[in-house]
Amino acid sequence: MADVKFNGTMLNKWRKEMTMLMKVRYPSLSKKEIHEYLDRVLLHYYKDEPVKFYNNYLNTEIGRHTSE
């Protein structure tokens, strides 16, 4: 299950920070083991939902819709 690709700046930032925290908490784990665990967590909890943002000041709507 290695090399799972998740897009998004926030997910990359979360994964980087969690890797550092887990390396401190569990120093015996390798980076590969930590990444595999974090990939399992993301696969279990992450939902890529379509979203829309409405700016009532500019009266514009920005949306992202997934095609999957």
HURA-V434985 format. One record per residue. N is the residue number from 1. RES is the residue in three letters. SS is DSSP state (alpha for helix, beta for strand, coil for the rest). PSI is psi as a letter, one per 20 degrees, with the letter a starting at -180 (999 if undefined). OMEGA is omega in degrees with one decimal (none if undefined). Layout:
# HURA-V434985
[[N/RES/SS/PSI/OMEGA] [N/RES/SS/PSI/OMEGA]]
This chain:
# HURA-V434985
[[1/MET/coil/j/-179.3] [2/ALA/coil/r/176.7] [3/ASP/coil/l/172.5] [4/VAL/coil/p/-177.2] [5/LYS/coil/p/174.2] [6/PHE/coil/p/179.2] [7/ASN/coil/q/175.9] [8/GLY/coil/p/-179.5] [9/THR/alpha/g/-178.3] [10/MET/alpha/h/178.6] [11/LEU/alpha/h/177.6] [12/ASN/alpha/g/178.0] [13/LYS/alpha/g/178.8] [14/TRP/alpha/g/-178.2] [15/ARG/alpha/g/179.7] [16/LYS/alpha/g/179.9] [17/GLU/alpha/g/179.2] [18/MET/alpha/h/176.7] [19/THR/alpha/g/178.8] [20/MET/alpha/g/-179.1] [21/LEU/alpha/g/-179.1] [22/MET/alpha/h/177.2] [23/LYS/alpha/h/176.3] [24/VAL/alpha/g/-176.5] [25/ARG/alpha/h/-178.7] [26/TYR/coil/m/-175.2] [27/PRO/coil/i/-179.0] [28/SER/coil/i/179.7] [29/LEU/coil/q/175.9] [30/SER/coil/r/178.4] [31/LYS/alpha/h/178.8] [32/LYS/alpha/g/178.5] [33/GLU/alpha/g/178.6] [34/ILE/alpha/g/179.9] [35/HIS/alpha/h/177.8] [36/GLU/alpha/g/177.7] [37/TYR/alpha/g/-179.9] [38/LEU/alpha/h/175.8] [39/ASP/alpha/g/177.4] [40/ARG/alpha/g/178.4] [41/VAL/alpha/g/179.7] [42/LEU/alpha/g/179.2] [43/LEU/alpha/h/-177.9] [44/HIS/alpha/g/-171.3] [45/TYR/alpha/h/-172.7] [46/TYR/coil/p/174.4] [47/LYS/coil/p/177.3] [48/ASP/coil/n/-176.1] [49/GLU/coil/q/173.6] [50/PRO/coil/p/-178.0] [51/VAL/beta/q/174.1] [52/LYS/beta/p/174.6] [53/PHE/beta/p/-179.9] [54/TYR/beta/p/177.7] [55/ASN/beta/o/-176.0] [56/ASN/coil/i/177.4] [57/TYR/coil/g/179.4] [58/LEU/coil/i/-178.0] [59/ASN/coil/l/179.0] [60/THR/beta/q/179.2] [61/GLU/beta/p/177.5] [62/ILE/beta/p/-178.5] [63/GLY/beta/q/175.1] [64/ARG/beta/p/-179.6] [65/HIS/coil/p/177.6] [66/THR/coil/q/-178.6] [67/SER/coil/j/-177.3] [68/GLU/coil/999/none]]
